[in-house]
Amino acid sequence: MSLTDKDKDTVRLFWAKVAGNTEAVGTNALYRMLTVYPQTKTYFAHWKDLGRGSANIRKHGKTIVNGIGAAVAKIDDLQKGLLTLSELHAFQLRVDPTNFKILNHCLLVVLAITFPAEFTPEAHVAVDKFLAAVALALSEKYR
Amino acid sequence: MVEWTDFERQTIADIFGKIDYETVGAAALSRCLIVYPWTQRYFGNFGNLYNASAIKINPMIAKHGTTIVHGLDRAWKNLDNIKDAYTELSILHSETIHVDPDNFRLFSDCLTITLAAQMGAEFNADVQAVVQKFLTVVVNALGKQYH
């Protein structure tokens, strides 16, 4: 299910709207993930505060969404572009790749809430495909 | 049997009490057919599904979306016995319609996103958790009679 040129254009256009909102979107998505899928908290046992508005969540949410924004810029070769991040996730963080799908779903929910008019089914399918491709690229170095 | 807190029961009752079944149903099903096009395999007799625009204005799809969301009524009205409430529908989906049960999960994801878009900030993390739990239980019950 690789990205067509149309998908890439749709993602670039849509993500330009997210660019001004990275901390809000990231924080919301990350907090949702931890609440709706509590098993994901196992990766954050080193954070004392997992409450709404926690500084850790705000900072990390922003990091994640900025990372995805950087991936948009490398949309033509995600595997090469995300090599370093893949090594990080594979060898140090060792996040089970199932969780990429979970976070992606939470991101989509936040996008639907934040951009109810613009997050049309057409935008949804392109962004969903893109996030799946990002997850795949992030898993590249796992084994 | 699934345990439901008062907050969960109230949240579910509130949501189903106030959504417009027709709007939500049409939006959720058309989104599912557009985002996961392979789900169209079950809709061969539903007229023009040629592209996203056609799907969005297809009246048969809109009507069926409403039917599906009404199918959730027997869950929220029978929270303490969802499994038995869905025996008949599970058999139908398995033996008559032959639907791969993974599609229930795909539709649930689209329904969640549709509800989020409708409800906005009110669809907060705690509400999403309730909806996720509710839909997971229903999806599970729908898959129970497959063999």
Boltz contact constraints between the chains, C-beta under 6 A:
constraints:
  - contact:
      token1: [A, 31]
      token2: [B, 125]
      max_distance: 6.0
  - contact:
      token1: [A, 32]
      token2: [B, 125]
      max_distance: 6.0
  - contact:
      token1: [A, 32]
      token2: [B, 128]
      max_distance: 6.0
  - contact:
      token1: [A, 35]
      token2: [B, 125]
      max_distance: 6.0
  - contact:
      token1: [A, 35]
      token2: [B, 129]
      max_distance: 6.0
  - contact:
      token1: [A, 36]
      token2: [B, 128]
      max_distance: 6.0
  - contact:
      token1: [A, 36]
      token2: [B, 129]
      max_distance: 6.0
  - contact:
      token1: [A, 36]
      token2: [B, 132]
      max_distance: 6.0
  - contact:
      token1: [A, 108]
      token2: [B, 113]
      max_distance: 6.0
  - contact:
      token1: [A, 109]
      token2: [B, 113]
      max_distance: 6.0
  - contact:
      token1: [A, 109]
      token2: [B, 116]
      max_distance: 6.0
  - contact:
      token1: [A, 112]
      token2: [B, 113]
      max_distance: 6.0
  - contact:
      token1: [A, 112]
      token2: [B, 116]
      max_distance: 6.0
  - contact:
      token1: [A, 112]
      token2: [B, 117]
      max_distance: 6.0
  - contact:
      token1: [A, 113]
      token2: [B, 116]
      max_distance: 6.0
  - contact:
      token1: [A, 113]
      token2: [B, 120]
      max_distance: 6.0
  - contact:
      token1: [A, 116]
      token2: [B, 117]
      max_distance: 6.0
  - contact:
      token1: [A, 121]
      token2: [B, 31]
      max_distance: 6.0
  - contact:
      token1: [A, 121]
      token2: [B, 34]
      max_distance: 6.0
  - contact:
      token1: [A, 121]
      token2: [B, 52]
      max_distance: 6.0
  - contact:
      token1: [A, 122]
      token2: [B, 52]
      max_distance: 6.0
  - contact:
      token1: [A, 124]
      token2: [B, 35]
      max_distance: 6.0
  - contact:
      token1: [A, 125]
      token2: [B, 34]
      max_distance: 6.0
  - contact:
      token1: [A, 125]
      token2: [B, 35]
      max_distance: 6.0
  - contact:
      token1: [A, 128]
      token2: [B, 35]
      max_distance: 6.0
